[in-house]
Amino acid sequence: GEDVEQSLFLSVREGDSSVINCTYTDSSSTYLYWYKQEPGAGLQLLTYIFSNMDMKQDQRLTVLLNKKDKHLSLRIADTQTGDSAIYFCAEGPYDYKLSFGAGTTVTVRA
Amino acid sequence: ETGVTQSPTHLIKTRGQQVTLRCSSQSGHNTVSWYQQALGQGPQFIFQYYREEENGRGNFPPRFSGLQFPNYSSELNVNALELDDSALYLCASSVGRGGALGKDTQYFGPGTRLTVL
């Protein structure tokens, strides 16, 4: 079965780095995703990583995958007020039927 | 290129009624997936349609049904509404139904907020 867990809240000072953590249970996961949801909006794909990778960097975003521990993290460098949102970790054996965590609410304070 | 659109944005129904939600795929996408997001939760997969046929279903009862049309737009129908059906319903479209390296990434619409009283 699929089970994805995330910490619920993260508060970070503007300019600092944010690290959002996620654990999953399905060892057959092939794709792992990070989505961002702002109030009243749908989900915006931030980045994804394949299970045969350890790390992926995309501008301010760094994704780390520890497949042995089934642990995924998203690091946002130089966090800005516009990064305040709910961040969802999602996994799936294929691109459909994604299983999402409950989301981490990130609050950026000045 | 237009993104994924959904209608209506908000809807209020009473228990026992039926509802139809609509989704227009992003241009060039032939696959639509529907998700239910309850308040404070992550989205839960309902089902996916690929080229007008159902292509996978989550743990939702048969009163949740769908359609996909030749232009790849889609409908989600829910019969005999229950209070627990109150949620944000998200539609996502993709180029394919999955399996290709990142090509079939899903792009989400803004959702329809359904309230059942």
Contacts between the chains, C-beta under 8 A, distances in Angstrom:
chain1	res1	chain2	res2	distance
A	4	B	42	7.3
A	31	B	102	7.8
A	33	B	105	8.0
A	35	B	108	7.6
A	40	B	110	7.6
A	41	B	110	5.7
A	41	B	111	7.9
A	42	B	4	7.5
A	42	B	90	5.8
A	42	B	108	4.1
A	42	B	109	5.2
A	42	B	110	4.4
A	42	B	111	5.1
A	43	B	43	7.2
A	43	B	90	6.7
A	43	B	92	7.7
A	43	B	108	4.1
A	44	B	108	7.4
A	45	B	105	6.1
A	45	B	106	7.5
A	45	B	107	6.7
A	45	B	108	7.8
A	48	B	102	6.3
A	48	B	105	6.7
A	50	B	101	6.8
A	50	B	102	7.8
A	88	B	42	5.4
A	88	B	43	7.5
A	90	B	42	7.5
A	92	B	98	7.8
A	94	B	97	7.7
A	94	B	98	3.3
A	94	B	99	5.2
A	94	B	104	7.7
A	95	B	94	6.3
A	95	B	96	7.8
A	95	B	97	7.6
A	95	B	98	3.9
A	95	B	99	7.0
A	95	B	100	7.6
A	95	B	102	8.0
A	95	B	104	4.0
A	95	B	105	6.2
A	95	B	106	6.4
A	96	B	31	7.3
A	96	B	33	5.5
A	96	B	45	7.6
A	96	B	48	4.8
A	96	B	55	7.2
A	96	B	56	5.8
A	96	B	94	7.5
A	96	B	97	5.9
A	96	B	98	4.4
A	96	B	104	7.5
A	96	B	106	7.2
A	97	B	33	7.8
A	97	B	45	5.0
A	97	B	48	7.0
A	97	B	56	5.4
A	97	B	58	6.8
A	97	B	98	7.8
A	98	B	35	8.0
A	98	B	43	7.6
A	98	B	45	6.3
A	98	B	106	7.1
A	99	B	45	7.3
A	100	B	42	3.2
A	100	B	43	5.0
A	100	B	44	7.5
A	101	B	42	5.2
A	102	B	40	7.1
A	102	B	41	5.6
A	102	B	42	5.1
A	103	B	41	7.7
A	103	B	42	5.5
